[in-house]
Amino acid sequence: MTNYCLPVVPRIILGILDPLAIVLTSVAAISDSAGFYVSQVPKPVDHPGEIEVYTRVISLNIAAFLLSIAATQVIGVWVNKSASVIKWLLISYLLADILFLYSAYEAVGKDYFWNPSQWTSSMWGLIFTENFFNITRILSVLGVFGPLGSTKLKDS
């Protein structure tokens, strides 16, 4: 028998989908730092090539940070056996994501943030994924999917 701390639904969402989304975001930041930056801002940038010097280091730092989050999330979901650890890990990611959403709000301003008709595809992705994963975290901690703790699966 294999033991996991999360029930099946949040295990798939938070142990596969969320880390995959984070890795894909990191790949975008690494492969095209200027494009990654431009996709985050609400107003078009006339010359994205000119900002590459300024955004390359920041984009790479963000990618490294995101990859470390993805790794700790995979370890927390698939390796960790403690209900208490997974609970506090989910709460810490929730708080970090709230701060991440707030930083987006501060960066784009309230008029843009609260007007979805102006959002770029990146802003739609950010708002949707952050809220989807956060709702999953909240429901998991509240036990809606089942209790945190040992969920046994038969080994084949």
C-alpha positions, 0 to 999 in steps of 0.5 A, a space after each residue: 500500500 502507498 500512503 498519500 496525505 491528500 485525497 485523489 482530487 487535490 492530489 492530482 490538481 496540486 501535485 500534477 496540474 499546479 506544478 506543471 503550470 509553474 514549470 511551463 511559466 518558468 520555461 516561458 520566463 527562461 526562453 523569452 524573458 522580454 516576452 514574458 515581461 511584456 505579457 505581464 504588463 497591461 499596456 503594449 511595449 513598443 520595443 520589447 527587445 530594449 527591455 531584455 537587459 533589464 528583465 533577463 535577470 529578474 525573469 530568471 530569478 522568478 523562474 528559479 523561484 517558481 521551479 523551487 515552488 514546483 519542486 516543494 509542492 511535488 515533494 509535499 504532495 507525493 512524498 510527505 506523509 504528515 497531514 500537519 506538514 501538508 496542511 501548513 504547506 497548503 496554507 503557506 502557498 495560499 498566502 504566497 498566492 494571495 501576495 502574488 495576486 496583490 502584487 499583480 494588482 499593485 503592478 497594473 492598478 485597480 482600474 485595469 485589475 478590476 476590468 476583465 475586458 482589458 486583461 491580456 491572456 497572461 492576466 486571465 491565466 494568472 487570475 484563473 489559475 491562482 484562484 483555481 489552485 487557491 480554492 483547491 487549497 482552501 477546500 483541501 484544508 477544510 476537508 471537503 475532498 476528504 480528511 488530510 492524512 493517510 490515503 492508502 492506495 493498493 500497489 499493483 
